[in-house]
């Protein structure tokens, strides 16, 4: 767009000219019909600068190849309705009857012209009554910013009534001013205003302002322009090879032939079995090849060789500088300060994002380990099949989802169903196997490990080896995005909320119910509990079933974002045991602390070593082992039987 078009849009409709769109199109008819991207711009500028009311629909018709010219040279818009083509007057917008397009010529702009028309239309859309079109105009400018759009964008801010669109326009105006502004002060002001904005497009707009080019000057001289830094050949920013190549490019030093160049020159100058007076058979020696090449250079046949000393001398005779492409030092200083400020904010936000990921991971580990913590703390049973209860809960949710197609209802139904199924499985396992192996930890470990393998194989027989989908409801899709750096998925937020709910449930259960009182009594002193009428066997059974049921609910939550397979429980059993041991066996607060420590430790190690997840897992296990050496009872030690065991 020319300054004329921008001036008209900046001043508004008060400058609209008299006349008609038809006359305007007639005046520009030759350029319009020619349809050349190199010559069409004056026609578009004239149409936009006219300020006539019907300009926008004409431009839209032109862009959509719906502009036609009849045999008399008059322009018409043609629309389709119910399969019929109808003529529309370009001045009034009224339909004048059916169109005989066979006797008319269609204006067919190419893609380049359509892009130019699109740029012109954006200026109209900025003040369009429809908020949707104004929003689309901002997206278009963001995607393809042009300096000509700055003036109409500024003019549209004053009349913008939508608060959100006004804020977006102001921000976009600053971005365009930073890049295309004509006054140094306004560019600096725009950069400073954006120095707290961590969006990717802001950083992408600032970085080109600090682009540099390599300049070479004689030693001791100072280059012209906005100097960024002095460069030393062989340093971190400028290799000696790149520095000498620039000297060659500037004609300040001779090109340095490499081994391939020397071989090609010797091959091209063979004469009677010799090259440069040296027999061909002797050219296998690098020193001999160099002597033969030097002989050719002495004759002027090839360029002379450049020795290392010559390179060093040439580099020493010149100084190298990085010079900003942006000529204004005030702009580059402001851009550098803004990037530094944004970098610090981005670093802090990345820390927040990592913290949210660690919190989310801790919530998953807490859900997976909470049942194990209670059963291990109360009963002293190392249940290696705990992960398979997680798997059973996920498969139960999958089956419920096949029966109840509504995703929200199926999720609501799956939670109690998974609890009932895994609670029953846990009670059966305790009654049939575990109660016969109390105080025999090795046998218990082997028995539950065998049950784990058996349950995995049973799941493979029933469901197959392929992963089964467990689809989350639509309201759990997507993520909560705070900015371009910080975000967390809604599923992980739901798991965090679920973990908090179970924390509250367990605190209530252990502090306010008879089962909780009996469980704490059996945990601290089973003999004394039995002497006052509490049945330790019944408490152990219910506790084991409760822990298994919670593992099933954890399986539902984990299955919403992880694959549901027969081996999914094995992915969490190690972390669950580490969570329990690190936090403190049998203590709900210890499990919470252990989950937070394990989740934070794993996420921190993954950040330091993002390319190797397996190594991160190994480092985490080593760190846990070291921690246990210094605090064998965990973060919060439990008193009573579990502590003694």
Helices and strands as residue ranges (DSSP letters): H 3-11, G 13-15, H 21-27, H 29-34, H 41-49, H 55-63, E 67-69, E 75-81, E 84-88, E 95-98, G 101-103, E 105-106, H 111-125, H 131-143, H 149-159, H 163-180, H 184-193, H 200-207, G 208-210, E 212-218, E 227-231, H 240-249, H 259-268, E 274-275, E 278-279, G 280-282, H 286-298, H 308-316, E 318-324, H 329-379, H 386-403, H 407-432, G 434-436, H 441-463, G 474-476, E 479-481, E 487-489, H 490-512, H 514-524, H 526-531, H 536-559, H 570-583, H 588-608, H 613-630, H 641-644
